[in-house]
Amino acid sequence: MSQRMSLAGKTVLITGAARGIGAELARQAAAAGARVALLGLEPDRLAALAETLGPGHSWAECDVTDQEAMTAAVESTLAAHGAIDVVVANAGIANHGTVAVTPPEAVAKVIEVNLIGVVRTVTSTLSAVTASRGHYQLISSAAAFTILPGMTPYAASKAGVEQFANGLRLELAHKGVTVGSAHPIWIDTDMTRDLKHDLGTFRQNQRRLPGPLGTEVSVEDCASALLDGIARRARKVYVPKSIAVVSALRTLVLGPLFERVLLSQARTMVPQFEAEVTASGRFFGEHSTAKI
């Protein structure tokens, strides 16, 4: 569909809306005239954000890995707004550490929230979005087509989100529903700041990343790009746009030549990284809702 979708009067449901990308996207969507349904795990922050957005918006405490909670949140959104036109499946977490030093529960939790949470978000809202011939924006990552040691479960989950979006797009097209995946690089959120604060090895290696892979984008610019993608019903949104080149070259980025470079660095980087994580005893950032 080439015509831009006006968000005026549309209901936009956003998961992970209490902070970071989700909260800023909610602000910008509301400014564009949308009625926003905020879903997340921090009720005080959700309530405060809804109040600042003004009348006509709603919030619900909701764990995206809990199907009953998702269903209840969707029902309350429909009761408040009468429809759901856009769903942004944004809730996500990242662990600190390699698979070898991270508790199995933490590794599994990343995949459960980032991938299974997206699946539950979509399945819970599918009837409503189909009725409105609406749009899904599933938040993947540049990590779907790049990799670094220490990002294994995160990258796996985000690659899964991209493929889920690719398949869902084909399945829903005949119903007038559009589906896109979004692929941000490092965004200045609590998640990224926690990584940099806790892990010197991460800070060093982020600075060494070539081209757009080392870019850090403000949360405002990221949300603006996502909002534009929603209006265009875009199949892919890259933040920054130059990440599209990395996606197009993913066969090379994930190929044996690039891997050889990473392997040479990993021999020293991984032991340092694991020692830092083990010494901290922290496998999620200070601001993460995931605790073990």
VOVEX-452162 format. One record per residue (C-alpha): x negated, y, z. Coordinates in nm, 2 decimals. Layout:
N
       px       py       pz
        X        Y        Z
...
//
This chain:
292
       px       py       pz
     0.00     0.00     0.00
    -0.16     0.32    -0.12
     0.07     0.57     0.05
    -0.05     0.69     0.40
     0.17     0.59     0.69
     0.28     0.88     0.90
     0.26     0.80     1.27
     0.52     1.05     1.37
     0.79     0.87     1.56
     0.62     0.53     1.52
     0.55     0.31     1.82
     0.19     0.21     1.86
     0.10    -0.07     2.10
    -0.26    -0.07     2.22
    -0.42    -0.34     2.44
    -0.73    -0.25     2.65
    -0.58     0.10     2.67
    -0.70     0.19     3.01
    -1.04     0.33     2.91
    -1.29     0.36     2.62
    -1.18     0.32     2.26
    -0.82     0.21     2.35
    -0.76     0.52     2.57
    -0.91     0.76     2.32
    -0.71     0.60     2.04
    -0.39     0.64     2.25
    -0.47     1.02     2.29
    -0.52     1.07     1.92
    -0.22     0.86     1.82
     0.00     1.05     2.06
    -0.13     1.38     1.92
    -0.03     1.25     1.57
     0.32     1.21     1.69
     0.33     0.84     1.78
     0.49     0.69     2.09
     0.22     0.49     2.25
     0.26     0.17     2.46
    -0.04     0.13     2.68
    -0.14    -0.22     2.79
    -0.42    -0.31     3.02
    -0.55    -0.44     3.35
    -0.59    -0.11     3.54
    -0.25     0.02     3.63
    -0.37     0.34     3.80
    -0.56     0.44     3.49
    -0.28     0.34     3.25
    -0.02     0.54     3.46
    -0.25     0.85     3.47
    -0.31     0.83     3.09
     0.06     0.79     3.02
     0.13     1.10     3.23
    -0.13     1.31     3.05
     0.02     1.20     2.71
     0.36     1.34     2.81
     0.71     1.20     2.78
     0.80     0.93     2.54
     0.51     0.69     2.62
     0.50     0.38     2.83
     0.25     0.15     3.00
     0.24    -0.21     3.13
    -0.01    -0.40     3.33
    -0.10    -0.70     3.12
    -0.36    -0.97     3.08
    -0.39    -1.06     2.71
    -0.50    -1.41     2.80
    -0.17    -1.47     2.98
     0.11    -1.55     2.73
     0.39    -1.49     2.98
     0.24    -1.15     3.07
     0.21    -1.06     2.71
     0.56    -1.16     2.63
     0.69    -0.95     2.93
     0.49    -0.65     2.82
     0.62    -0.67     2.46
     0.98    -0.70     2.59
     0.93    -0.39     2.81
     0.78    -0.20     2.52
     1.08    -0.29     2.30
     1.32    -0.19     2.58
     1.14     0.15     2.61
     1.09     0.23     2.24
     1.32     0.00     2.04
     1.05    -0.11     1.79
     0.68    -0.18     1.75
     0.53    -0.04     1.43
     0.16    -0.08     1.49
    -0.04    -0.31     1.71
    -0.40    -0.25     1.79
    -0.56    -0.56     1.95
    -0.84    -0.38     2.13
    -0.89    -0.56     2.46
    -1.24    -0.69     2.48
    -1.53    -0.77     2.71
    -1.90    -0.85     2.68
    -2.12    -1.06     2.91
    -2.48    -0.98     3.01
    -2.71    -1.27     2.94
    -2.79    -1.56     2.72
    -2.59    -1.88     2.72
    -2.87    -2.06     2.92
    -2.85    -1.82     3.22
    -2.48    -1.72     3.21
    -2.22    -1.93     3.40
    -2.00    -2.13     3.17
    -1.70    -1.95     3.30
    -1.84    -1.62     3.19
    -1.93    -1.75     2.84
    -1.58    -1.89     2.80
    -1.41    -1.58     2.94
    -1.56    -1.36     2.66
    -1.42    -1.58     2.39
    -1.09    -1.62     2.58
    -1.04    -1.24     2.61
    -1.18    -1.13     2.27
    -1.04    -1.40     2.04
    -0.76    -1.59     2.22
    -0.64    -1.26     2.36
    -0.61    -1.12     2.01
    -0.42    -1.44     1.91
    -0.18    -1.40     2.20
    -0.13    -1.03     2.12
    -0.04    -1.11     1.76
     0.19    -1.40     1.83
     0.37    -1.20     2.11
     0.44    -0.91     1.88
     0.49    -1.08     1.55
     0.87    -1.07     1.54
     0.88    -0.70     1.62
     0.61    -0.60     1.38
     0.77    -0.81     1.10
     1.10    -0.64     1.16
     0.93    -0.30     1.12
     0.71    -0.41     0.83
     0.43    -0.27     1.04
     0.05    -0.29     1.06
    -0.20    -0.49     1.27
    -0.54    -0.35     1.35
    -0.75    -0.62     1.51
    -1.07    -0.49     1.67
    -1.36    -0.70     1.57
    -1.72    -0.56     1.56
    -2.03    -0.53     1.35
    -2.13    -0.83     1.56
    -1.90    -1.04     1.34
    -2.18    -1.03     1.07
    -2.49    -0.95     1.27
    -2.65    -1.12     1.57
    -2.89    -1.05     1.86
    -3.00    -1.29     2.14
    -2.78    -1.23     2.44
    -2.47    -1.15     2.23
    -2.38    -1.51     2.13
    -2.03    -1.55     2.28
    -1.95    -1.19     2.19
    -2.05    -1.23     1.83
    -1.88    -1.56     1.80
    -1.55    -1.42     1.93
    -1.57    -1.11     1.70
    -1.64    -1.33     1.40
    -1.34    -1.53     1.49
    -1.13    -1.21     1.51
    -1.24    -1.11     1.16
    -1.14    -1.44     1.01
    -0.81    -1.45     1.20
    -0.73    -1.11     1.05
    -0.83    -1.23     0.70
    -0.60    -1.53     0.72
    -0.32    -1.34     0.89
    -0.33    -1.08     0.61
    -0.25    -1.34     0.35
     0.02    -1.51     0.56
     0.21    -1.18     0.63
     0.17    -0.99     0.30
     0.50    -1.12     0.15
     0.68    -0.99     0.46
     0.55    -0.63     0.41
     0.32    -0.65     0.71
    -0.04    -0.54     0.67
    -0.34    -0.66     0.87
    -0.68    -0.50     0.91
    -0.99    -0.57     1.11
    -1.22    -0.29     1.25
    -1.59    -0.33     1.29
    -1.75    -0.07     1.51
    -2.13    -0.07     1.59
    -2.24     0.07     1.93
    -1.98     0.30     2.07
    -2.04     0.53     2.37
    -1.81     0.35     2.61
    -1.84     0.21     2.96
    -1.93    -0.13     2.80
    -2.23     0.00     2.61
    -2.34     0.23     2.89
    -2.33    -0.06     3.14
    -2.55    -0.27     2.91
    -2.80     0.01     2.88
    -2.79     0.08     3.25
    -2.84    -0.28     3.36
    -3.08    -0.41     3.10
    -3.40    -0.24     2.99
    -3.46    -0.51     2.73
    -3.13    -0.42     2.57
    -3.23    -0.05     2.56
    -3.57    -0.13     2.40
    -3.42    -0.35     2.13
    -3.13    -0.12     2.04
    -3.39     0.15     1.96
    -3.57    -0.10     1.72
    -3.26    -0.19     1.52
    -3.29    -0.07     1.16
    -3.06     0.17     0.98
    -2.70     0.19     1.09
    -2.74    -0.11     1.32
    -2.91     0.12     1.58
    -2.65     0.39     1.55
    -2.44     0.50     1.85
    -2.10     0.67     1.78
    -1.89     0.88     2.01
    -1.57     0.73     2.13
    -1.38     1.03     1.97
    -1.53     0.96     1.63
    -1.46     0.59     1.66
    -1.09     0.65     1.75
    -1.06     0.90     1.47
    -1.18     0.64     1.22
    -0.95     0.37     1.36
    -0.65     0.61     1.34
    -0.74     0.69     0.98
    -0.75     0.31     0.91
    -0.41     0.27     1.06
    -0.26     0.55     0.85
    -0.42     0.39     0.53
    -0.32     0.04     0.64
    -0.68    -0.04     0.57
    -0.79    -0.41     0.55
    -1.13    -0.31     0.69
    -1.25    -0.02     0.90
    -1.63     0.03     0.95
    -1.76     0.26     1.22
    -1.97     0.42     1.10
    -1.89     0.38     0.73
    -2.25     0.27     0.65
    -2.19    -0.05     0.84
    -1.99    -0.16     0.53
    -2.33    -0.21     0.36
    -2.44    -0.44     0.64
    -2.12    -0.64     0.60
    -2.17    -0.67     0.22
    -2.53    -0.79     0.28
    -2.43    -1.04     0.56
    -2.57    -1.33     0.37
    -2.91    -1.17     0.39
    -2.86    -1.03     0.75
    -2.77    -1.38     0.87
    -3.01    -1.56     0.64
    -3.35    -1.73     0.71
    -3.57    -1.43     0.63
    -3.40    -1.20     0.88
    -3.38    -1.48     1.13
    -3.75    -1.54     1.11
    -3.81    -1.18     1.22
    -3.57    -1.22     1.51
    -3.72    -1.55     1.61
    -4.07    -1.39     1.63
    -3.93    -1.12     1.86
    -3.71    -1.36     2.06
    -4.01    -1.55     2.19
    -4.10    -1.26     2.42
    -3.76    -1.08     2.43
    -3.54    -1.36     2.55
    -3.75    -1.46     2.86
    -3.76    -1.09     2.96
    -3.39    -1.05     2.91
    -3.31    -1.37     3.10
    -3.53    -1.26     3.39
    -3.35    -0.93     3.41
    -3.01    -1.08     3.41
    -3.10    -1.35     3.66
    -3.25    -1.09     3.90
    -2.95    -0.86     3.87
    -2.71    -1.15     3.94
    -2.45    -0.96     3.73
    -2.30    -1.12     3.42
    -2.06    -0.84     3.34
    -2.09    -0.46     3.36
    -1.99    -0.26     3.66
    -1.68    -0.12     3.47
    -1.57    -0.45     3.32
    -1.24    -0.60     3.43
    -1.40    -0.95     3.40
    -1.53    -1.06     3.73
    -1.66    -1.41     3.82
//
